[in-house]
Amino acid sequence: MYNNGLCLPQTVSVPMSLYKSKQGKYFDGYAGKLFFTGPDMRAWAGLFNPPDSRVNLYISAWAATSLYSDFRIQIWFNPVLPGSPYLSDRVSTTNFTLKPQPQPKVQLLYASNVNGKPEGGMEAFSFRGGPQNTIYVQENGKFIFPPGGSFALVLAHPEDPDARAEGRVAFGWYEEPVRKR
């Protein structure tokens, strides 16, 4: 672009997720077959930043789906969650051109058919969805968790505790080294 014969620099806007992906700092993860059938039963999936990770966790996006029934999603910051969690093996970098492949420090954990509610932390907000419905939220990195912090989605039924329930949860996130102050 020229102005009075001068060549002016152009500004290009790049989404943060693309920028972080090109750096090898963006990851996707998935927790499927989350069952929450029966009175007071829940399932959950979350991103947990280990205390020794030396990275900050930035939540970019998340999605939750219920396959068979109405459901409620609670978003929790830094909770202690009930049940015995599993480590998801469905976590990946989003930039496959880098060698070696970047590995996340943050862990995606999940649990099904747990009895009990989250403790501690903070329930930030909740959503309701129907069967065969996916709720997708683009957070754009606005939730940031230091080492030891976590972001979790808890799935439950809004009314019918005996309904057949199976859900799926996916996350997109990026990691940045903790800066010393």
C-alpha positions as CSV (number, residue, x, y, z in Angstrom):
1,M,0.0,0.0,0.0
2,Y,1.4,3.4,-1.0
3,N,0.8,6.7,0.6
4,N,2.4,9.8,-1.0
5,G,4.8,7.4,-2.7
6,L,5.8,5.7,0.5
7,C,5.5,1.9,1.0
8,L,3.7,1.4,4.3
9,P,3.9,-1.9,6.3
10,Q,0.7,-4.0,6.3
11,T,-0.7,-5.5,9.4
12,V,-1.8,-9.1,9.3
13,S,-4.1,-10.6,11.9
14,V,-3.3,-14.3,12.8
15,P,-5.5,-16.2,15.3
16,M,-3.7,-17.1,18.5
17,S,-4.3,-20.8,18.0
18,L,-2.6,-20.8,14.6
19,Y,0.3,-18.7,16.0
20,K,0.8,-21.1,18.9
21,S,0.4,-24.2,16.6
22,K,3.2,-22.9,14.3
23,Q,5.4,-22.7,17.4
24,G,4.5,-26.2,18.5
25,K,2.8,-25.0,21.7
26,Y,-0.8,-25.8,20.8
27,F,-2.5,-29.1,21.6
28,D,-5.8,-30.9,21.2
29,G,-7.2,-33.6,23.4
30,Y,-10.2,-35.8,23.7
31,A,-12.0,-37.9,26.4
32,G,-14.7,-40.2,25.0
33,K,-17.1,-42.7,26.5
34,L,-17.8,-40.7,29.6
35,F,-20.7,-42.4,31.3
36,F,-22.9,-40.7,33.9
37,T,-25.9,-43.0,34.5
38,G,-27.8,-43.2,37.8
39,P,-28.8,-40.9,40.7
40,D,-26.0,-38.4,41.6
41,M,-23.6,-39.9,39.1
42,R,-21.3,-37.7,37.1
43,A,-18.5,-37.8,34.6
44,W,-15.7,-35.3,34.2
45,A,-12.8,-34.5,32.0
46,G,-10.2,-31.8,32.6
47,L,-6.8,-30.3,31.9
48,F,-4.5,-30.5,34.8
49,N,-1.2,-28.5,34.9
50,P,1.3,-30.5,37.1
51,P,2.9,-28.5,39.9
52,D,6.4,-29.1,38.3
53,S,5.4,-28.4,34.7
54,R,7.1,-24.9,34.5
55,V,4.4,-23.8,32.0
56,N,1.2,-21.8,32.2
57,L,-1.9,-23.5,30.7
58,Y,-4.1,-21.3,28.4
59,I,-7.6,-22.6,27.6
60,S,-8.3,-22.0,23.9
61,A,-11.5,-24.0,23.3
62,W,-13.6,-26.8,24.6
63,A,-16.5,-28.9,23.5
64,A,-18.9,-31.3,25.2
65,T,-21.4,-33.7,23.7
66,S,-24.2,-35.9,25.1
67,L,-25.2,-38.8,22.9
68,Y,-28.5,-39.9,24.4
69,S,-30.1,-37.5,26.8
70,D,-30.3,-34.0,28.2
71,F,-27.2,-33.0,30.2
72,R,-25.7,-30.3,32.3
73,I,-22.1,-29.1,32.0
74,Q,-20.4,-27.4,35.0
75,I,-17.2,-25.6,34.4
76,W,-14.8,-25.7,37.4
77,F,-11.6,-23.9,38.1
78,N,-9.0,-25.8,40.3
79,P,-11.4,-28.4,41.8
80,V,-10.7,-31.6,43.7
81,L,-12.7,-34.1,41.7
82,P,-14.3,-37.4,42.8
83,G,-13.4,-40.8,41.4
84,S,-10.2,-42.4,40.1
85,P,-9.1,-40.6,36.9
86,Y,-7.6,-42.0,33.8
87,L,-5.0,-40.3,31.6
88,S,-6.3,-39.8,28.1
89,D,-4.1,-41.2,25.3
90,R,-5.9,-39.0,22.8
91,V,-3.7,-35.9,23.1
92,S,-1.8,-34.5,20.2
93,T,0.2,-31.6,18.9
94,T,-1.5,-29.7,16.2
95,N,1.7,-29.1,14.2
96,F,2.9,-32.3,12.6
97,T,5.7,-30.6,10.6
98,L,7.9,-30.3,13.7
99,K,10.5,-33.0,14.5
100,P,10.6,-34.2,17.1
101,Q,6.9,-33.8,17.8
102,P,6.1,-31.5,20.7
103,Q,4.7,-33.1,23.8
104,P,2.4,-31.3,26.2
105,K,3.3,-30.9,29.9
106,V,-0.4,-30.5,30.8
107,Q,-2.4,-33.7,31.3
108,L,-5.9,-34.5,30.2
109,L,-7.6,-36.7,32.8
110,Y,-11.1,-38.1,32.9
111,A,-13.5,-40.3,35.0
112,S,-16.9,-41.9,34.5
113,N,-19.8,-42.8,36.8
114,V,-18.4,-41.0,39.8
115,N,-20.5,-40.4,42.9
116,G,-19.9,-37.1,44.6
117,K,-19.4,-33.5,43.7
118,P,-16.3,-31.4,43.1
119,E,-14.8,-29.9,46.2
120,G,-12.7,-26.7,46.6
121,G,-12.0,-24.7,43.5
122,M,-14.8,-22.6,42.0
123,E,-17.8,-23.5,39.8
124,A,-17.4,-20.8,37.2
125,F,-20.5,-21.4,35.1
126,S,-22.8,-24.0,33.7
127,F,-24.6,-24.9,30.4
128,R,-27.4,-27.2,29.5
129,G,-27.6,-29.3,26.3
130,G,-29.9,-31.9,24.7
131,P,-29.3,-35.3,23.2
132,Q,-27.0,-35.4,20.1
133,N,-26.1,-31.8,21.0
134,T,-22.6,-30.4,21.2
135,I,-21.7,-27.3,23.1
136,Y,-18.6,-25.6,21.7
137,V,-17.0,-22.6,23.3
138,Q,-14.0,-20.6,22.0
139,E,-12.1,-19.2,25.0
140,N,-9.1,-17.8,23.1
141,G,-6.7,-18.3,26.0
142,K,-8.6,-16.1,28.4
143,F,-8.4,-18.7,31.2
144,I,-4.8,-19.1,32.4
145,F,-3.7,-21.7,35.0
146,P,-0.3,-21.8,36.6
147,P,1.5,-25.0,37.6
148,G,-0.8,-26.9,39.9
149,G,-4.0,-25.4,38.4
150,S,-6.8,-27.1,36.5
151,F,-9.8,-26.5,34.2
152,A,-12.5,-29.2,34.3
153,L,-15.9,-30.0,32.8
154,V,-18.3,-32.0,34.9
155,L,-21.2,-33.7,33.1
156,A,-24.5,-34.7,34.8
157,H,-28.2,-35.0,34.1
158,P,-30.4,-32.0,34.8
159,E,-33.4,-34.0,35.9
160,D,-33.5,-37.7,34.9
161,P,-31.0,-39.7,37.0
162,D,-32.0,-43.0,35.3
163,A,-31.5,-41.8,31.7
164,R,-28.9,-43.5,29.5
165,A,-26.0,-41.1,29.4
166,E,-22.7,-41.0,27.5
167,G,-20.7,-37.9,26.8
168,R,-17.6,-36.8,25.1
169,V,-15.3,-33.8,25.8
170,A,-12.6,-32.2,23.8
171,F,-10.1,-29.4,24.6
172,G,-7.8,-27.1,22.7
173,W,-5.0,-25.4,24.7
174,Y,-1.6,-23.9,24.5
175,E,1.3,-23.8,26.9
176,E,3.8,-21.0,27.6
177,P,6.9,-21.2,29.9
178,V,6.4,-19.5,33.3
179,R,8.2,-16.2,33.3
180,K,10.4,-15.4,36.3
181,R,9.6,-12.1,37.9
